[in-house]
Amino acid sequence: MMTNFFQERNGTLYAEEVALPDIAERFGTPCYVYSRAALTAAAHEFHTALDGTVDLVCYAVKANGNLAILNLLARLGCGFDIVSGGELARVLAAGGDPAKTVFSGVGKTVAEMEAALHAGILCFNVESAAELSALAATAARLGKVAPVSFRVNPDVDAKTHPYISTGLKENKFGVSFDEAQMLYRQAAALSSLRVTGVDMHIGSQITELAPYREAAEKLLQLVKALEADGIVLEHIDIGGGLGVRYRDEQPIPLTVFAQMLRDVFAGRSERLFMEPGRRLVADAGVLLTRILYLKPGASKNFAVVDAAMTDLIRPVLYEAWHPVWAVTKNAAGNEKIWDIVGPVCESSDFLAQARPLALREGDLLAVGVAGAYAMVMGSNYNARPRACEVMVDGDEITMIRAREKIEKLWESEQILQK
Ligand SMILES: *Cc1c(COP(=O)(O)O)cnc(C)c1O
């Protein structure tokens, strides 16, 4: 159970060498706790399994953009995949290398394009003809040449939750294969653009290899067709989306993924890029929360905790299942079936449903596999300040984001003068 980095010892849950109750005592709850060793191990696993196959692992910042995490991943050799000017600024503030940063997203503004051109990013993953025109004009105005790759939509079913499936032709993402060739010709003819690659991203939390293989094969056909047209690419970016185990999923082993890439792209000289988000950070974090009240009832038992959908929205938004662990074993308690709910005034405010646990008021719970798409999706609904985040490294604890101050919430608001 649990992971190598969050383990039970003598009835208490630890993050590396630190007992979670010590963190709750010192920093309060709700609190995100990350393991530096887990992050390091995940980055090493990518670099080892994909060594000689994938040249650049661009961490998808949107999975968890804390500066400490970005900085650590940069030091571990990662580039970045960004989807906004804000994420670009985060990468730069964290000491990330713009020359290893790719810019994805369907709605890049001119201001964001300008910032990325000034920073000197590796490439723009362009998602429409209209965006291409805007980018060409912006680069020309600045006297710059924008490196361009098109995100193509391979129209494959990634067999994941519909909200996180992106590679079907009815999704808003990417350009179709039919369109792509014409757009490449257009881009190649413009002096403010330099065609450098091709990109795809077919969805998230994918646990089947077949959709990746199918999409990669389609991508290769396009690369060959472009080559026949005189357009030679420098890189092929196969996107992110690799799934993790929340409950009983079987993630694709990275070595198997690497072998698939070697099979499909055998004999090709383009550099391969990847854009993993979740797989690099999900296992490295837990959300620590305290039980405020127990409300056993006739039809349901509720454990009301101090974390809410404002801290972790995945269960509500994606019907996601996260493991919930009692931080301290309650030997005396009887197990009951509990819904773990937050204080927010919404019936959908739950972190977990129907969990057999022995609980007492005041107990701590840890919501597992909460390193990705968790803190980063936090909100201030119900005027709730966002949780603090700490990084554990062996027996050391560093606060990497302070708990938000209540006054900060209305700092930029203004009362009418009359
Ligand atoms: C979200 C996203 C990723 C990362 O997805 P994961 O499922 O977290 O690996 C990669 N590339 C693009 C373009 C994305 O939007």
The ligand as a Tripos MOL2 file, in Angstrom:
@<TRIPOS>MOLECULE
LIG
   15    15     1     0     0
SMALL
NO_CHARGES

@<TRIPOS>ATOM
      1 C1         -1.9840   18.8810  -19.8930 C.3       1 LIG1
      2 C2         -1.0320   18.7380  -21.0070 C.ar      1 LIG1
      3 C3          0.0630   17.8770  -20.8860 C.ar      1 LIG1
      4 C4          0.3000   17.0150  -19.6780 C.3       1 LIG1
      5 O1         -0.6690   16.0510  -19.5060 O.3       1 LIG1
      6 P1         -0.4880   14.9230  -18.3720 P.3       1 LIG1
      7 O2         -1.6860   14.0910  -18.5230 O.co2     1 LIG1
      8 O3         -0.4490   15.6320  -17.0740 O.co2     1 LIG1
      9 O4          0.7710   14.2090  -18.6710 O.co2     1 LIG1
     10 C5          0.9480   17.8120  -21.9390 C.ar      1 LIG1
     11 N1          0.7820   18.5490  -23.0620 N.ar      1 LIG1
     12 C6         -0.2690   19.3920  -23.2140 C.ar      1 LIG1
     13 C7         -0.4040   20.1600  -24.4660 C.3       1 LIG1
     14 C8         -1.1960   19.5050  -22.2010 C.ar      1 LIG1
     15 O5         -2.2340   20.3370  -22.3680 O.3       1 LIG1
@<TRIPOS>BOND
     1     1     2 1
     2     2     3 ar
     3     2    14 ar
     4     3     4 1
     5     3    10 ar
     6     4     5 1
     7     5     6 1
     8     6     7 2
     9     6     8 1
    10     6     9 1
    11    10    11 ar
    12    11    12 ar
    13    12    13 1
    14    12    14 ar
    15    14    15 1
@<TRIPOS>SUBSTRUCTURE
     1 LIG1         1 GROUP 0 **** ****
